[in-house]
Amino acid sequence: MFENINWSELFPTKLSAVIFVSYMVLFINQGIFVTASQSSNSAYGYNTVTVVLLTEVVKLFVSVALYCKDFTMSSLIKEIHINSSVMMLYFIPAFLYCLYNNLAFVSLSAFDPTTYYLLLQFRVVVTGIVFQILFRKHLSSKQWLSLILLTAGCMIKQIDFTRTDAAKISATPEAQKSDNGFHLSINLVFIFVQTLCSCFAGVYNEYLLKGEGAGVNIFVQNVFMYVDSIVCNAGILLYQGNLFEAFTRDSLTSVFQFKVIIIMLNNAAIGIITSFFLKNLNSILKTFASALELMFTAILCWILFGIPVYINTFVAISIVSYAVILYSQNPVVNEAKHISEKAKYLSERGTEEV
């Protein structure tokens, strides 16, 4: 089965494989860290919007520092001025990611991390459709079958093959939260909104990285994203009437706790690695990374929070693993525009790059 996997297309370089694994690890950590920061009643002792905004500030500083490692600050300012139109385009994914990140805290207070990541897997098919429309690349029947199997595997994760009513009554509070979550209709709406935000933001961000902004330095594009995200988060605080209250001494004291700082740093790392992921890989492979996160999260939540792992989890792992292998035999390849144009030029000229 594994001999048919096109490893060179799935992971063109060793760096792309490292990016894939890092992306998964960071996202698994995020769900666990956010859950660990909650009080006994699943509430937060800090302003989550402030945390998201400060996280974007950290991402901005990191991106500027990485850019200035090879270039000057004056060069960055010049790049921003020249590519100001691209910066405006980044307001679309910035707003969507802003909404997604803020709703993540709300959803993780209603669902345990395993159930949360499970529900987010419904973005898989939506991402496939958006990917086809935006990049005008039709997925093959094998690719669609793998996407459908992936979704089915994630849905089976929630089917209970063994538990009885007595078991449900004696379950831990964390496990009961997983059971009761599906009855909270407003939280299901939030999950649906997150799904749409994730799909459209991820694919549109890839479109900017490989299309409109293909010639712009990736760290400059990150600067565009995070400046726009800071504006969007500040707008949310202003709309809530909490813009100034969010930065009082008491509010900042609650934010600068060890657990919260870890959440911000991990989320900042997610933002940086995601841009490299979309630049070197693609949105479809990103959804499979998210599916694998679900399986590892289930095991870690069982170890850390006592959330049980039943036979349905193992069935789901089997189906999702097969879906990943099936997809990897014929992965979507979506190169950046400037690379494709260069290859076309060399072909027309009859030259060979050395």
N, C-alpha and C positions, 0 to 999 in steps of 0.2 A: 504493500500500500504506500509506504513512504518513498519507494524508489521513483514514483511518478511525480513527486513534488518538485516543482520548479523553484528550487531554493534561490537560484541566481536572480530570478524575477521577483520572488517574494521579498528577499532581502538583498538588494543589489550590492551592498557593501557590508563589511563587518560593523561599521558605524550604525547602519540602519537597524541591524539586529540588536545592538546595544540600546538604541533609542526605543525600540519596541518593548524590550524588557523593562527599561527604566520607566517608561510611560505606564505600564501595568502596575509596577511596584508603588509608584507615587499615588496613583488613583486608589489602590487598595488601602494604602496608609491613610488617605484623606477621610474615607468613610469611617474608619476605625477611630481616628483622632477626634473627629467631630462628635461621634457617639460617646467617646470617653470624656469629652468636655461638658456633657450634659449633667444636670442635677438629677436626683432620684425621680422627679416627675417629668423628665425629658425636656425641661426648659433650659434656657441658656442664661448664664449670669453675666452676659456681656451683649453689647449691641452688635448683632451679626452684620448689619450693613456697614458699620464702621470697620469691622474686621475685613470685609471684602474690599473696601476702599483702600485701607492701609496695605492690603496684599498687593493691589495694583500699583501702589507707590513703590513697594519693594521690587516688583517686577520691572518697573520703569528704571529704577536706579541700577539694577543688575544689567538691563539691556544697554543703558548708556555706558556703563563701565566696560562691558564686553566690546562695544563698538570702539570706545576710546583706547582700548588695548592696542588696536592697529591703526586708528585714525585720530584726528584731533577734534576737539569740541567745535571749532569753527567749521570743520568739514561736516559735522553732524547738522549744525544749524543751516548750512548751505543745502544739504540734502533735503532737509525738512521743507525749506523754501521752494526748491525745485519741484519736489514731489508732493506739494500741498494738496493737489487733487486726489492723490492716492490716500492721503491722510483723512480726507473727508469721506472717502468710500469706506474707511475702516470704522466709521461710526455705526454702520449696520451690524457687523459681527460683534463690535464692542458692546452695543446695547443688548444684543441677544445673550452674550456671555454674562453680562452684568445681571440680567434677569435670571439666567440659569444658576449662577453662583449664589445669588441671594435665596432663590427657591430651594436650593440644595439643603440649606440649614433648616428650612421649614419642613421639608420632606423627611429629613433624617430625624426630626423630632417625632414624627408620626410612624415611621417604619424603621425596622432594624436594617443595618447596612446590606445584608443579603437580599432582603425583599426589595429594598430601594434600588439596588443595581439590577435586580430581576425585572422590575417594572420599566426601567430605562431601556431594556433591550428591545422594546417595541419600536425603537428608533431605527433598527437595522433595515427593515424593508423601506421605510420612509427615506433613509439615506440613499438607498439604492436607486429609488425613483428620482430624487433630486439630483443625484450624481449623473444619471442618464440625461436629464433635461439640460443641466448647466454645461456639462462637458460634451454633450452630444455623442456619448459612447454607450452603445447598447450592451447590456450585460448578457452573457450567454445563458443558455438553459441550465448549464451546470452551476454557474454562479448564482442564478436565482434559486435553484434547488438548495444550494448550501445556505443561502440567506433564510429560506423558509424553514429548513431543518434547524438552523440556529435559533430562530424565534420559537419553534415548537419545543426545542430542548429547554429553553428558558421558561416557557409556560409550564412544562411538566414539573419543573422545580417546585411549583406551588401546589401540585396535586399531592394530597396526603394519603399514602397507601397503608399506613400502619397505626396512626394515632386514634385513640378512643376518646370519648367525652371525658372520661376520668383523667386521661393523660393531659387533656387540654386544661382541666381545672387545676391540676398540680404543676403545670408548666411554670417556668420562671417568668418574671415580669417582662423580660426582654423577648421571650418566645411568645407571650401573650400579645405583645405589641405587634409582632409579625402577623399573628392571626387576625387581630382586630383591624389592622390597617386597611384592608380591602373594603371595609364598611364606611370608611371616612371619605365620602364622595368629594368634598372640597379638596382633600389632599390628592385624590386621584386626578382631579382637574389640574392641580399644580404639577403633578408628574407628567401629564399630557403636554402641558405648556413647556416643561423642561425638555421633553422629547423633541418637540418642534424646534425649540431654540437650539438644542444641540445639533440637530440635523442641518438646519439652514446655516447656522453659524460656522460649523465645521467645514461644510462643503464650500460656502462662500469665502471663508478664510483661505481655503486651498486654492480657490479660483483667483484670489488676489495675489497669493504667493507665487502662483505659476502662470498667471495671466497678466492682469493690469499692472501688478507690481513686480513682475518677474525680474526686471533689471535693477530693482532697488535692494540694497543690502538688507539681509534678513533682520539684523538688529535694529535698523532704521524702521522697518515695518513693525517690529515689536514695540518700538517707541510710539509709533502711530496708534497701535492697538491700545496700549496702556494709558496714554494721555487721554484718548477718547473714553476709555473705561472709567478713568477717574472722574471725568466730567459727568458721565452717566450715573455713577454711584452718588456723586455729590447732588445730582438732580433728584435722585430718589430720597435722599436725606432731606433736601429742601421741600419736596412734596409732602413728606411725612411731618414736616415742621421740626425736625430734629437735627438740622445742620449744625447749629451752634452747640446744642446740648450734647451732641455726639463727641465733642472734643473738649468737654469740661474735664477737670482733674479727676473726678470720681469715675467718669466714663472711661477715660484713658487708663486709669489704674486697673479697672476690670478687664480691659483688653490686654494689657501687658502682663498676663499670667503665663507661666511656662507652657501650659497646655495650649493656650490660644496662640502664643508665639510660634509653637511647633506647627499649628494649623496654617498660619500665615506663610511660614517659610516653605512648608510642603506644597501649599497651593501655588506659591510663587514659582517653585520648581516645576510644577505641572504646566503652568503657563509657558515657561521657557521651552520645556521639552516638547510641548504640543506643536509649537511653531516648527521645530526641527522635524517632528513626526510628519506633519503635513507637507513640508518641503521635500523630504526624502522618501516618504511613503505615500499613502493616500487615505481618504476618508473611509473607504470600505474596510481596509485592513484595521483602521482605528476602531471600527465597530466590533471586530473580532477580538481585539485586545480587551475591549470593555466586557465582552462575554466571558473571556477567561478570568477576568477580574472577579466576576460573580462567583466562580467556583472556588477560587482561593480565599475570597472573602468569607464564604460559608464556613470553611474549615477554621479560619482564624477567629471568626466570631464564636464558634463553638468552644474554642480554646480559651478566649479572653472573656467572653460575656456569658457563656453557658447556653447559647442558643443551639438547640439540638440539630444534628445532621441526620436525616432519615434516608430511606432507600430512594426516594424521589430525587434527592440530590445526586446520587450516584448514576441514576438513569439519565438525568439531565447532563451530567458530565460526559457520559458516553456519546450522547447525541450531538452535543456541542463540539466535542473533540472530532467526531467524524465530519461534521460540517466544516470545521477549520481545515481538515486534511483535504476534503473535497474542493474547497475554495482554493487552497494553496496549489492545487494541480493546474489551475488556470486563473491566476490572479489578475486583477485590474492593474494595468500599468499606465500611469498618467504623468508623463514627463513635463517639466517646466517648458514654457513657450520658447524661451530664448535658446534652450538646448536643442529643441526640435528644429528650430529655424537654422541653427548653426549646422546641424547634421544635414539638412536639406541643401544648404549652401555648398558644403563640402562635396556632396553627392553630385550637384550640378557642375561643379568646377572640376570634378574628376580627381580631386586631391585626397590625400590621406593624412589624418592627424597623427603626429608623432608624440 
